Amino acid sequence: MSYDYSENILVQESAGHLLENELGWEVAFAYNTEKLGDNGTFGRKSYREILLARYFREALLRLNPWITPAQMDEAQRTLEYRLSTASLLQINEEKYFLIRDGIPVTVKKPGGRTETKYATVIDFRDPDNNHFLAIKELKIHGDLYRRRTDIVGFVNGIPLLFIELKKNTVDVQDAYTNNYTDYLDTIPHLFYYNAFLILSNGTEAKVGTLGSKYEFFHEWKRLSEQEQGSVALETMLRGICKKENFLDLLENFILFDHSGGHTAKILARNHQYLGVNEAIKAYEARKLNNGKLGVFWHTQGSGKSYSMVFLAQKIRRKFSGSPTIVILTDRDELNTQISDTFENCGILGKAKASQFIASSGDDLIDKLKGNPSFIFTLIQKFNKTDVEPIYPDHDIVIMSDEAHRSQYGIFADNMVRLLPTASRIGFTGTPLLSSDNITERTFGGYISVYDFKRAVEDGATVPLYYENRGEKILDVKDNPEITDRILDAIEQADLDVDQQDKLEAEFAKEIHLLTATPRLESIARDFVGHYSDLWTSGKAMFVCLNKVTCVRMYDLAQKYWAAEIEALKTSIKHATQQETQELERKLQWMQKRKWL
């Protein structure tokens, strides 16, 4: 089939027109037209090259007026260097931080001394000071194979965007299964620098990151939270490839999570990106709002912990000064979970989370009087009532997890008195009750809402169905068949009147029904399922009517707990990328639980 009648004329051309005419990218067509050489179309010397040195070196000179030709050579060598033993994801992670934070080059000083200076690769503050180029039908040669890509997007000569397109009659997954995975095998060097992978058939589009299964690719349906949403490619291009958004996502909304000894490259989902940027707007206006940044309500399962990481990362990168960010929880397990997330995502640098955790009320005050980048603490650590307020010369930002719980009581009052100038934002997965005036008084109104209904529609979380537990556990008691069998047994026992009255009185207590094995099995299954779903909410106490039943329930709960762990392992295999990181933490939590 000729080029003109392939999917490109319908999907690729419309994507190219949108990138060029609306989003301001330079768009070029390379198929059978590219000329190689220094003075060629893109300056490539061979089809194997994927870093466009011409545009890269122009950007180095433009963004670093002090740089010399030798230093530009050094910067290019550093960016292109890779260890032969490194995995593709390891290479990608290393290059991501060079692109984001700058490339170290050697500066010679008088007396033979040298020092290191970082050369800026991308101007994140002024998108128009960068060169955005989208090339259609670019030939790329690997060691053994040759391929031609649909669209590759370059910023300052660096291939950060990969777009694979299919006809609108072909399922989007085909672009992943038959094209993208093939490129990983045949031309893997194309993805050394990659930030975003977009797959589309025009009417539907998915975005993901290197190393992601197809199930981890997600939609980009909205340009603002108020929109109903569209899964079409044009919405995704407007949301991701608008120059300001592209650089914002690249700089502030990509994480490499090393939880559990595995690396996962995390790109913010659409609702996280929009929500965090609403929080950023509130932070910019914090003095006008008396430090009340608002309530960030994103339903459970929508990646709230990552949203907190994205917000903290952007505040520290984009605002002057050195703010202290206090992560506030009300449970030890929540405190450990969120601090581990920050550590595993590299937000704490090379430091361990333990050094940022307040060990006591006194330790918390000492930390607040300093200027650490982060503090992780329980609300209960604000237990001093006679301490002078702290007025630091830097910003303090309090991020309160499960804000609908942690802002109440004397500890919260102590916190407000101790830190009168701090900014406060409340994160919650639970909608506030109409009568909950304290939360709004503490944090302000909603700044971002991603409710359960929208999360289910977007596939960010699974549907939740309420079922009355009482109906599950009363089936033995109200079973007429069992009642008849008991009566028959009494009649056949040939008891005298006193014995029969005593037995009937005993059964009237219902203890035999309440402790029947089928009923206890039902309760144990229900308890394990319910408690494991609320795994970040603390401890649980199980009360039984006697010691024997306690022992039986202990054994049954242990039995179904083990079964739940096996079921969770199965669920992880089919979960989305962000869900996988969360479920693996849940698995570790379940495996460490102690039954007393």
Secondary structure, 3 states (H helix, E strand, C coil): CCHHHCHHHCCHHHHHHHHHHHCCCEEEECCCCCCCCCCCCCCCCCCCCCCCHHHHHHHHHHHCCCCCHHHHHHHHHHHHCCCCCCCHHHHHHHHHHHHHHCEEEEEECHHHCEEEEEECCCCCCCHHHCCEEEEEEEEEECCCCEEEEEEEEEECCEEEEEEEECCCCCCCHHHHHHHHHHHHHHCHHHHCCCCEEEEECCCCEEEECCCCCHHHCECCCCCCCCCCCCCCHHHHHHHHCCHHHHHHHHHHCEEEECHHHCCEEEECCHHHHHHHHHHHHHHHCCCCCCCEEEEEEECCCCCHHHHHHHHHHHHHHHCCCCCEEEEEECCHHHHHHHHHHHHHCCCCCCCCHHHHECCCHHHHHHHHHCCCCEEEEEHHHCCCCCCCCCCCCCCEEEEEECHHHHCCHHHHHHHHHHCCCCEEEEEECCCCCCCCHHHHHHHCCEEEEECHHHHHHHCCCCCCCCCCHHHHHCCCCCCHHHHHHHHHHHHHCCCCHHHHHHHHHHHHCCHHHHCCHHHHHHHHHHHHHHHHHCCCCCCCCCCCCCHHHHHHHHHHHHHHHHHHHHHHHHHHHCCCHHHHHHHHHHHHHHHHCCCC
